[in-house]
Amino acid sequence: MKPQYDEDTRKALESLRNSVAKALDRKRRLGQYAVVWKDGKSVYIGPNPPEPKEPTRSDTERR
């Protein structure tokens, strides 16, 4: 069941989704990685992500 939004909220969400899709597509075409939120934590997607050197903020908040 999808939540029902008013027209202004629906337009704002659609605009945000389009902007994120464009940014991720641009990073993909440039061969860059991106950081996204997945399953409650930040993860790298794409080629050549950096090696994590220390726990991320989301990791330390769960302790």
mmJSON file of the N, C-alpha and C atoms, coordinates in Angstrom:
{"data_MODEL":{"atom_site":{
"group_PDB":["ATOM","ATOM","ATOM","ATOM","ATOM","ATOM","ATOM","ATOM","ATOM","ATOM","ATOM","ATOM","ATOM","ATOM","ATOM","ATOM","ATOM","ATOM","ATOM","ATOM","ATOM","ATOM","ATOM","ATOM","ATOM","ATOM","ATOM","ATOM","ATOM","ATOM","ATOM","ATOM","ATOM","ATOM","ATOM","ATOM","ATOM","ATOM","ATOM","ATOM","ATOM","ATOM","ATOM","ATOM","ATOM","ATOM","ATOM","ATOM","ATOM","ATOM","ATOM","ATOM","ATOM","ATOM","ATOM","ATOM","ATOM","ATOM","ATOM","ATOM","ATOM","ATOM","ATOM","ATOM","ATOM","ATOM","ATOM","ATOM","ATOM","ATOM","ATOM","ATOM","ATOM","ATOM","ATOM","ATOM","ATOM","ATOM","ATOM","ATOM","ATOM","ATOM","ATOM","ATOM","ATOM","ATOM","ATOM","ATOM","ATOM","ATOM","ATOM","ATOM","ATOM","ATOM","ATOM","ATOM","ATOM","ATOM","ATOM","ATOM","ATOM","ATOM","ATOM","ATOM","ATOM","ATOM","ATOM","ATOM","ATOM","ATOM","ATOM","ATOM","ATOM","ATOM","ATOM","ATOM","ATOM","ATOM","ATOM","ATOM","ATOM","ATOM","ATOM","ATOM","ATOM","ATOM","ATOM","ATOM","ATOM","ATOM","ATOM","ATOM","ATOM","ATOM","ATOM","ATOM","ATOM","ATOM","ATOM","ATOM","ATOM","ATOM","ATOM","ATOM","ATOM","ATOM","ATOM","ATOM","ATOM","ATOM","ATOM","ATOM","ATOM","ATOM","ATOM","ATOM","ATOM","ATOM","ATOM","ATOM","ATOM","ATOM","ATOM","ATOM","ATOM","ATOM","ATOM","ATOM","ATOM","ATOM","ATOM","ATOM","ATOM","ATOM","ATOM","ATOM","ATOM","ATOM","ATOM","ATOM","ATOM","ATOM","ATOM","ATOM","ATOM","ATOM","ATOM","ATOM","ATOM"],
"id":[1,2,3,4,5,6,7,8,9,10,11,12,13,14,15,16,17,18,19,20,21,22,23,24,25,26,27,28,29,30,31,32,33,34,35,36,37,38,39,40,41,42,43,44,45,46,47,48,49,50,51,52,53,54,55,56,57,58,59,60,61,62,63,64,65,66,67,68,69,70,71,72,73,74,75,76,77,78,79,80,81,82,83,84,85,86,87,88,89,90,91,92,93,94,95,96,97,98,99,100,101,102,103,104,105,106,107,108,109,110,111,112,113,114,115,116,117,118,119,120,121,122,123,124,125,126,127,128,129,130,131,132,133,134,135,136,137,138,139,140,141,142,143,144,145,146,147,148,149,150,151,152,153,154,155,156,157,158,159,160,161,162,163,164,165,166,167,168,169,170,171,172,173,174,175,176,177,178,179,180,181,182,183,184,185,186,187,188,189],
"type_symbol":["N","C","C","N","C","C","N","C","C","N","C","C","N","C","C","N","C","C","N","C","C","N","C","C","N","C","C","N","C","C","N","C","C","N","C","C","N","C","C","N","C","C","N","C","C","N","C","C","N","C","C","N","C","C","N","C","C","N","C","C","N","C","C","N","C","C","N","C","C","N","C","C","N","C","C","N","C","C","N","C","C","N","C","C","N","C","C","N","C","C","N","C","C","N","C","C","N","C","C","N","C","C","N","C","C","N","C","C","N","C","C","N","C","C","N","C","C","N","C","C","N","C","C","N","C","C","N","C","C","N","C","C","N","C","C","N","C","C","N","C","C","N","C","C","N","C","C","N","C","C","N","C","C","N","C","C","N","C","C","N","C","C","N","C","C","N","C","C","N","C","C","N","C","C","N","C","C","N","C","C","N","C","C","N","C","C","N","C","C"],
"label_atom_id":["N","CA","C","N","CA","C","N","CA","C","N","CA","C","N","CA","C","N","CA","C","N","CA","C","N","CA","C","N","CA","C","N","CA","C","N","CA","C","N","CA","C","N","CA","C","N","CA","C","N","CA","C","N","CA","C","N","CA","C","N","CA","C","N","CA","C","N","CA","C","N","CA","C","N","CA","C","N","CA","C","N","CA","C","N","CA","C","N","CA","C","N","CA","C","N","CA","C","N","CA","C","N","CA","C","N","CA","C","N","CA","C","N","CA","C","N","CA","C","N","CA","C","N","CA","C","N","CA","C","N","CA","C","N","CA","C","N","CA","C","N","CA","C","N","CA","C","N","CA","C","N","CA","C","N","CA","C","N","CA","C","N","CA","C","N","CA","C","N","CA","C","N","CA","C","N","CA","C","N","CA","C","N","CA","C","N","CA","C","N","CA","C","N","CA","C","N","CA","C","N","CA","C","N","CA","C","N","CA","C","N","CA","C","N","CA","C","N","CA","C"],
"label_alt_id":[null,null,null,null,null,null,null,null,null,null,null,null,null,null,null,null,null,null,null,null,null,null,null,null,null,null,null,null,null,null,null,null,null,null,null,null,null,null,null,null,null,null,null,null,null,null,null,null,null,null,null,null,null,null,null,null,null,null,null,null,null,null,null,null,null,null,null,null,null,null,null,null,null,null,null,null,null,null,null,null,null,null,null,null,null,null,null,null,null,null,null,null,null,null,null,null,null,null,null,null,null,null,null,null,null,null,null,null,null,null,null,null,null,null,null,null,null,null,null,null,null,null,null,null,null,null,null,null,null,null,null,null,null,null,null,null,null,null,null,null,null,null,null,null,null,null,null,null,null,null,null,null,null,null,null,null,null,null,null,null,null,null,null,null,null,null,null,null,null,null,null,null,null,null,null,null,null,null,null,null,null,null,null,null,null,null,null,null,null],
"label_comp_id":["MET","MET","MET","LYS","LYS","LYS","PRO","PRO","PRO","GLN","GLN","GLN","TYR","TYR","TYR","ASP","ASP","ASP","GLU","GLU","GLU","ASP","ASP","ASP","THR","THR","THR","ARG","ARG","ARG","LYS","LYS","LYS","ALA","ALA","ALA","LEU","LEU","LEU","GLU","GLU","GLU","SER","SER","SER","LEU","LEU","LEU","ARG","ARG","ARG","ASN","ASN","ASN","SER","SER","SER","VAL","VAL","VAL","ALA","ALA","ALA","LYS","LYS","LYS","ALA","ALA","ALA","LEU","LEU","LEU","ASP","ASP","ASP","ARG","ARG","ARG","LYS","LYS","LYS","ARG","ARG","ARG","ARG","ARG","ARG","LEU","LEU","LEU","GLY","GLY","GLY","GLN","GLN","GLN","TYR","TYR","TYR","ALA","ALA","ALA","VAL","VAL","VAL","VAL","VAL","VAL","TRP","TRP","TRP","LYS","LYS","LYS","ASP","ASP","ASP","GLY","GLY","GLY","LYS","LYS","LYS","SER","SER","SER","VAL","VAL","VAL","TYR","TYR","TYR","ILE","ILE","ILE","GLY","GLY","GLY","PRO","PRO","PRO","ASN","ASN","ASN","PRO","PRO","PRO","PRO","PRO","PRO","GLU","GLU","GLU","PRO","PRO","PRO","LYS","LYS","LYS","GLU","GLU","GLU","PRO","PRO","PRO","THR","THR","THR","ARG","ARG","ARG","SER","SER","SER","ASP","ASP","ASP","THR","THR","THR","GLU","GLU","GLU","ARG","ARG","ARG","ARG","ARG","ARG"],
"label_asym_id":["A","A","A","A","A","A","A","A","A","A","A","A","A","A","A","A","A","A","A","A","A","A","A","A","A","A","A","A","A","A","A","A","A","A","A","A","A","A","A","A","A","A","A","A","A","A","A","A","A","A","A","A","A","A","A","A","A","A","A","A","A","A","A","A","A","A","A","A","A","A","A","A","A","A","A","A","A","A","A","A","A","A","A","A","A","A","A","A","A","A","A","A","A","A","A","A","A","A","A","A","A","A","A","A","A","A","A","A","A","A","A","A","A","A","A","A","A","A","A","A","A","A","A","A","A","A","A","A","A","A","A","A","A","A","A","A","A","A","A","A","A","A","A","A","A","A","A","A","A","A","A","A","A","A","A","A","A","A","A","A","A","A","A","A","A","A","A","A","A","A","A","A","A","A","A","A","A","A","A","A","A","A","A","A","A","A","A","A","A"],
"label_entity_id":["1","1","1","1","1","1","1","1","1","1","1","1","1","1","1","1","1","1","1","1","1","1","1","1","1","1","1","1","1","1","1","1","1","1","1","1","1","1","1","1","1","1","1","1","1","1","1","1","1","1","1","1","1","1","1","1","1","1","1","1","1","1","1","1","1","1","1","1","1","1","1","1","1","1","1","1","1","1","1","1","1","1","1","1","1","1","1","1","1","1","1","1","1","1","1","1","1","1","1","1","1","1","1","1","1","1","1","1","1","1","1","1","1","1","1","1","1","1","1","1","1","1","1","1","1","1","1","1","1","1","1","1","1","1","1","1","1","1","1","1","1","1","1","1","1","1","1","1","1","1","1","1","1","1","1","1","1","1","1","1","1","1","1","1","1","1","1","1","1","1","1","1","1","1","1","1","1","1","1","1","1","1","1","1","1","1","1","1","1"],
"label_seq_id":[1,1,1,2,2,2,3,3,3,4,4,4,5,5,5,6,6,6,7,7,7,8,8,8,9,9,9,10,10,10,11,11,11,12,12,12,13,13,13,14,14,14,15,15,15,16,16,16,17,17,17,18,18,18,19,19,19,20,20,20,21,21,21,22,22,22,23,23,23,24,24,24,25,25,25,26,26,26,27,27,27,28,28,28,29,29,29,30,30,30,31,31,31,32,32,32,33,33,33,34,34,34,35,35,35,36,36,36,37,37,37,38,38,38,39,39,39,40,40,40,41,41,41,42,42,42,43,43,43,44,44,44,45,45,45,46,46,46,47,47,47,48,48,48,49,49,49,50,50,50,51,51,51,52,52,52,53,53,53,54,54,54,55,55,55,56,56,56,57,57,57,58,58,58,59,59,59,60,60,60,61,61,61,62,62,62,63,63,63],
"pdbx_PDB_ins_code":[null,null,null,null,null,null,null,null,null,null,null,null,null,null,null,null,null,null,null,null,null,null,null,null,null,null,null,null,null,null,null,null,null,null,null,null,null,null,null,null,null,null,null,null,null,null,null,null,null,null,null,null,null,null,null,null,null,null,null,null,null,null,null,null,null,null,null,null,null,null,null,null,null,null,null,null,null,null,null,null,null,null,null,null,null,null,null,null,null,null,null,null,null,null,null,null,null,null,null,null,null,null,null,null,null,null,null,null,null,null,null,null,null,null,null,null,null,null,null,null,null,null,null,null,null,null,null,null,null,null,null,null,null,null,null,null,null,null,null,null,null,null,null,null,null,null,null,null,null,null,null,null,null,null,null,null,null,null,null,null,null,null,null,null,null,null,null,null,null,null,null,null,null,null,null,null,null,null,null,null,null,null,null,null,null,null,null,null,null],
"Cartn_x":[0.834,0.0,0.885,0.725,1.51,0.849,1.664,1.077,0.561,-0.474,-1.046,-0.459,0.086,0.682,-0.134,-0.082,-0.733,0.096,-0.44,0.18,1.565,1.741,3.043,4.096,3.734,4.665,5.032,4.06,4.308,5.28,5.092,5.988,7.398,7.507,8.819,9.545,8.853,9.465,9.899,9.071,9.408,10.654,10.736,11.901,13.17,13.073,14.228,14.674,13.726,14.067,14.761,14.254,14.872,16.287,16.476,17.798,18.801,18.388,19.278,19.609,18.618,18.856,19.862,19.734,20.67,22.084,22.189,23.512,24.176,23.425,23.991,24.368,23.57,23.888,25.161,25.301,26.497,27.738,27.66,28.797,29.135,28.111,28.346,29.065,28.6,29.218,30.648,30.936,32.287,33.202,32.65,33.446,33.754,32.892,33.089,32.174,32.597,31.739,30.792,29.759,28.815,28.591,28.167,27.827,26.319,25.682,24.227,23.883,22.655,22.15,21.426,21.841,21.223,21.186,20.028,19.852,20.357,20.116,20.469,21.913,22.691,24.078,24.521,25.59,26.109,27.009,26.867,27.671,28.143,29.28,29.799,29.211,28.847,28.44,29.278,29.542,30.313,31.754,32.553,33.931,34.881,35.907,37.019,36.628,35.796,35.485,36.708,36.851,37.987,37.858,38.985,38.988,38.67,37.705,37.412,38.594,39.018,40.155,39.721,38.512,37.976,36.469,35.817,34.354,33.665,32.589,31.814,30.968,30.425,29.584,28.399,27.805,26.65,27.054,28.284,28.748,28.919,29.471,29.737,28.461,27.422,26.165,25.435,25.711,25.029,25.655,26.783,27.473,26.904],
"Cartn_y":[-1.175,0.0,1.248,2.088,3.312,4.439,5.257,6.402,7.432,8.138,9.178,10.531,11.258,12.566,13.646,14.867,15.964,16.314,17.125,17.424,18.051,18.995,19.645,18.643,17.792,16.79,15.8,15.368,14.442,15.036,16.315,16.993,17.119,17.434,17.562,16.214,15.139,13.808,13.394,13.674,13.351,14.112,15.378,16.191,15.657,15.284,14.722,13.406,12.55,11.266,11.475,12.413,12.703,13.248,14.134,14.714,13.649,12.775,11.707,10.756,10.401,9.503,10.12,11.412,12.096,12.111,12.407,12.462,11.084,10.033,8.689,8.244,8.6,8.255,8.98,10.226,10.997,10.369,10.015,9.37,8.042,7.282,6.003,6.224,7.203,7.472,7.986,8.693,9.201,8.161,7.015,5.968,6.247,6.991,7.335,6.492,6.32,5.625,6.636,6.129,6.965,6.333,7.126,6.639,6.744,5.625,5.587,4.941,5.118,4.535,3.251,2.114,0.829,-0.016,-0.552,-1.421,-0.773,0.508,1.201,1.629,1.576,2.039,2.59,3.373,3.932,2.905,2.793,1.863,2.546,2.081,2.569,1.734,2.383,1.661,2.192,1.346,1.762,1.3,1.695,1.235,1.948,1.248,1.792,2.556,1.991,2.705,2.7,3.704,3.728,2.62,2.199,1.208,1.918,1.414,2.065,1.908,3.014,2.999,2.959,3.431,3.414,3.279,2.896,2.74,4.039,3.891,5.068,5.521,6.707,7.244,6.326,5.788,4.911,3.635,3.159,1.976,2.267,3.423,3.751,4.061,4.551,4.859,3.608,2.48,1.231,0.531,1.005,0.351,0.749],
"Cartn_z":[0.0,0.0,0.0,-1.003,-1.111,-0.325,0.351,1.058,0.048,0.423,-0.421,-0.019,-0.984,-0.74,-1.442,-0.882,-1.589,-2.827,-3.697,-4.992,-4.844,-3.927,-3.737,-3.256,-2.326,-1.814,-2.906,-3.686,-4.787,-5.802,-6.137,-7.089,-6.519,-5.231,-4.595,-4.6,-4.247,-4.251,-5.653,-6.637,-8.018,-8.465,-8.101,-8.445,-7.789,-6.507,-5.805,-6.438,-6.762,-7.39,-8.73,-9.529,-10.823,-10.655,-9.691,-9.45,-9.018,-8.122,-7.656,-8.807,-9.607,-10.738,-11.71,-11.992,-12.892,-12.305,-11.02,-10.372,-10.381,-10.057,-10.055,-11.473,-12.463,-13.844,-14.294,-13.921,-14.29,-13.658,-12.391,-11.715,-12.395,-12.774,-13.451,-14.778,-15.567,-16.864,-16.728,-15.644,-15.414,-14.768,-14.413,-13.787,-12.328,-11.675,-10.27,-9.388,-8.139,-7.185,-6.549,-5.893,-5.158,-3.788,-2.85,-1.516,-1.366,-1.02,-0.861,0.473,0.899,2.135,1.777,2.382,2.073,3.333,3.636,4.807,6.096,6.251,7.484,7.622,6.528,6.61,5.257,5.281,4.043,3.367,2.034,1.253,-0.024,-0.547,-1.819,-2.937,-4.038,-5.238,-6.388,-7.355,-8.505,-8.429,-9.427,-9.522,-8.564,-8.157,-7.37,-6.11,-5.263,-4.022,-3.105,-2.27,-1.359,-0.308,0.208,1.283,2.592,3.357,4.638,5.589,6.193,7.1,8.553,8.813,10.165,10.081,11.174,11.119,10.713,9.969,9.59,10.763,10.656,11.73,11.999,10.94,11.143,11.875,11.687,12.423,13.896,14.23,15.631,16.388,15.727,16.397,16.852,16.262,16.588,17.789,18.257,19.388,20.695],
"occupancy":[1.0,1.0,1.0,1.0,1.0,1.0,1.0,1.0,1.0,1.0,1.0,1.0,1.0,1.0,1.0,1.0,1.0,1.0,1.0,1.0,1.0,1.0,1.0,1.0,1.0,1.0,1.0,1.0,1.0,1.0,1.0,1.0,1.0,1.0,1.0,1.0,1.0,1.0,1.0,1.0,1.0,1.0,1.0,1.0,1.0,1.0,1.0,1.0,1.0,1.0,1.0,1.0,1.0,1.0,1.0,1.0,1.0,1.0,1.0,1.0,1.0,1.0,1.0,1.0,1.0,1.0,1.0,1.0,1.0,1.0,1.0,1.0,1.0,1.0,1.0,1.0,1.0,1.0,1.0,1.0,1.0,1.0,1.0,1.0,1.0,1.0,1.0,1.0,1.0,1.0,1.0,1.0,1.0,1.0,1.0,1.0,1.0,1.0,1.0,1.0,1.0,1.0,1.0,1.0,1.0,1.0,1.0,1.0,1.0,1.0,1.0,1.0,1.0,1.0,1.0,1.0,1.0,1.0,1.0,1.0,1.0,1.0,1.0,1.0,1.0,1.0,1.0,1.0,1.0,1.0,1.0,1.0,1.0,1.0,1.0,1.0,1.0,1.0,1.0,1.0,1.0,1.0,1.0,1.0,1.0,1.0,1.0,1.0,1.0,1.0,1.0,1.0,1.0,1.0,1.0,1.0,1.0,1.0,1.0,1.0,1.0,1.0,1.0,1.0,1.0,1.0,1.0,1.0,1.0,1.0,1.0,1.0,1.0,1.0,1.0,1.0,1.0,1.0,1.0,1.0,1.0,1.0,1.0,1.0,1.0,1.0,1.0,1.0,1.0],
"B_iso_or_equiv":[0.0,0.0,0.0,0.0,0.0,0.0,0.0,0.0,0.0,0.0,0.0,0.0,0.0,0.0,0.0,0.0,0.0,0.0,0.0,0.0,0.0,0.0,0.0,0.0,0.0,0.0,0.0,0.0,0.0,0.0,0.0,0.0,0.0,0.0,0.0,0.0,0.0,0.0,0.0,0.0,0.0,0.0,0.0,0.0,0.0,0.0,0.0,0.0,0.0,0.0,0.0,0.0,0.0,0.0,0.0,0.0,0.0,0.0,0.0,0.0,0.0,0.0,0.0,0.0,0.0,0.0,0.0,0.0,0.0,0.0,0.0,0.0,0.0,0.0,0.0,0.0,0.0,0.0,0.0,0.0,0.0,0.0,0.0,0.0,0.0,0.0,0.0,0.0,0.0,0.0,0.0,0.0,0.0,0.0,0.0,0.0,0.0,0.0,0.0,0.0,0.0,0.0,0.0,0.0,0.0,0.0,0.0,0.0,0.0,0.0,0.0,0.0,0.0,0.0,0.0,0.0,0.0,0.0,0.0,0.0,0.0,0.0,0.0,0.0,0.0,0.0,0.0,0.0,0.0,0.0,0.0,0.0,0.0,0.0,0.0,0.0,0.0,0.0,0.0,0.0,0.0,0.0,0.0,0.0,0.0,0.0,0.0,0.0,0.0,0.0,0.0,0.0,0.0,0.0,0.0,0.0,0.0,0.0,0.0,0.0,0.0,0.0,0.0,0.0,0.0,0.0,0.0,0.0,0.0,0.0,0.0,0.0,0.0,0.0,0.0,0.0,0.0,0.0,0.0,0.0,0.0,0.0,0.0,0.0,0.0,0.0,0.0,0.0,0.0],
"pdbx_formal_charge":[null,null,null,null,null,null,null,null,null,null,null,null,null,null,null,null,null,null,null,null,null,null,null,null,null,null,null,null,null,null,null,null,null,null,null,null,null,null,null,null,null,null,null,null,null,null,null,null,null,null,null,null,null,null,null,null,null,null,null,null,null,null,null,null,null,null,null,null,null,null,null,null,null,null,null,null,null,null,null,null,null,null,null,null,null,null,null,null,null,null,null,null,null,null,null,null,null,null,null,null,null,null,null,null,null,null,null,null,null,null,null,null,null,null,null,null,null,null,null,null,null,null,null,null,null,null,null,null,null,null,null,null,null,null,null,null,null,null,null,null,null,null,null,null,null,null,null,null,null,null,null,null,null,null,null,null,null,null,null,null,null,null,null,null,null,null,null,null,null,null,null,null,null,null,null,null,null,null,null,null,null,null,null,null,null,null,null,null,null],
"auth_seq_id":[1,1,1,2,2,2,3,3,3,4,4,4,5,5,5,6,6,6,7,7,7,8,8,8,9,9,9,10,10,10,11,11,11,12,12,12,13,13,13,14,14,14,15,15,15,16,16,16,17,17,17,18,18,18,19,19,19,20,20,20,21,21,21,22,22,22,23,23,23,24,24,24,25,25,25,26,26,26,27,27,27,28,28,28,29,29,29,30,30,30,31,31,31,32,32,32,33,33,33,34,34,34,35,35,35,36,36,36,37,37,37,38,38,38,39,39,39,40,40,40,41,41,41,42,42,42,43,43,43,44,44,44,45,45,45,46,46,46,47,47,47,48,48,48,49,49,49,50,50,50,51,51,51,52,52,52,53,53,53,54,54,54,55,55,55,56,56,56,57,57,57,58,58,58,59,59,59,60,60,60,61,61,61,62,62,62,63,63,63],
"auth_comp_id":["MET","MET","MET","LYS","LYS","LYS","PRO","PRO","PRO","GLN","GLN","GLN","TYR","TYR","TYR","ASP","ASP","ASP","GLU","GLU","GLU","ASP","ASP","ASP","THR","THR","THR","ARG","ARG","ARG","LYS","LYS","LYS","ALA","ALA","ALA","LEU","LEU","LEU","GLU","GLU","GLU","SER","SER","SER","LEU","LEU","LEU","ARG","ARG","ARG","ASN","ASN","ASN","SER","SER","SER","VAL","VAL","VAL","ALA","ALA","ALA","LYS","LYS","LYS","ALA","ALA","ALA","LEU","LEU","LEU","ASP","ASP","ASP","ARG","ARG","ARG","LYS","LYS","LYS","ARG","ARG","ARG","ARG","ARG","ARG","LEU","LEU","LEU","GLY","GLY","GLY","GLN","GLN","GLN","TYR","TYR","TYR","ALA","ALA","ALA","VAL","VAL","VAL","VAL","VAL","VAL","TRP","TRP","TRP","LYS","LYS","LYS","ASP","ASP","ASP","GLY","GLY","GLY","LYS","LYS","LYS","SER","SER","SER","VAL","VAL","VAL","TYR","TYR","TYR","ILE","ILE","ILE","GLY","GLY","GLY","PRO","PRO","PRO","ASN","ASN","ASN","PRO","PRO","PRO","PRO","PRO","PRO","GLU","GLU","GLU","PRO","PRO","PRO","LYS","LYS","LYS","GLU","GLU","GLU","PRO","PRO","PRO","THR","THR","THR","ARG","ARG","ARG","SER","SER","SER","ASP","ASP","ASP","THR","THR","THR","GLU","GLU","GLU","ARG","ARG","ARG","ARG","ARG","ARG"],
"auth_asym_id":["A","A","A","A","A","A","A","A","A","A","A","A","A","A","A","A","A","A","A","A","A","A","A","A","A","A","A","A","A","A","A","A","A","A","A","A","A","A","A","A","A","A","A","A","A","A","A","A","A","A","A","A","A","A","A","A","A","A","A","A","A","A","A","A","A","A","A","A","A","A","A","A","A","A","A","A","A","A","A","A","A","A","A","A","A","A","A","A","A","A","A","A","A","A","A","A","A","A","A","A","A","A","A","A","A","A","A","A","A","A","A","A","A","A","A","A","A","A","A","A","A","A","A","A","A","A","A","A","A","A","A","A","A","A","A","A","A","A","A","A","A","A","A","A","A","A","A","A","A","A","A","A","A","A","A","A","A","A","A","A","A","A","A","A","A","A","A","A","A","A","A","A","A","A","A","A","A","A","A","A","A","A","A","A","A","A","A","A","A"],
"auth_atom_id":["N","CA","C","N","CA","C","N","CA","C","N","CA","C","N","CA","C","N","CA","C","N","CA","C","N","CA","C","N","CA","C","N","CA","C","N","CA","C","N","CA","C","N","CA","C","N","CA","C","N","CA","C","N","CA","C","N","CA","C","N","CA","C","N","CA","C","N","CA","C","N","CA","C","N","CA","C","N","CA","C","N","CA","C","N","CA","C","N","CA","C","N","CA","C","N","CA","C","N","CA","C","N","CA","C","N","CA","C","N","CA","C","N","CA","C","N","CA","C","N","CA","C","N","CA","C","N","CA","C","N","CA","C","N","CA","C","N","CA","C","N","CA","C","N","CA","C","N","CA","C","N","CA","C","N","CA","C","N","CA","C","N","CA","C","N","CA","C","N","CA","C","N","CA","C","N","CA","C","N","CA","C","N","CA","C","N","CA","C","N","CA","C","N","CA","C","N","CA","C","N","CA","C","N","CA","C","N","CA","C","N","CA","C","N","CA","C","N","CA","C"],
"pdbx_PDB_model_num":[1,1,1,1,1,1,1,1,1,1,1,1,1,1,1,1,1,1,1,1,1,1,1,1,1,1,1,1,1,1,1,1,1,1,1,1,1,1,1,1,1,1,1,1,1,1,1,1,1,1,1,1,1,1,1,1,1,1,1,1,1,1,1,1,1,1,1,1,1,1,1,1,1,1,1,1,1,1,1,1,1,1,1,1,1,1,1,1,1,1,1,1,1,1,1,1,1,1,1,1,1,1,1,1,1,1,1,1,1,1,1,1,1,1,1,1,1,1,1,1,1,1,1,1,1,1,1,1,1,1,1,1,1,1,1,1,1,1,1,1,1,1,1,1,1,1,1,1,1,1,1,1,1,1,1,1,1,1,1,1,1,1,1,1,1,1,1,1,1,1,1,1,1,1,1,1,1,1,1,1,1,1,1,1,1,1,1,1,1]
}}}
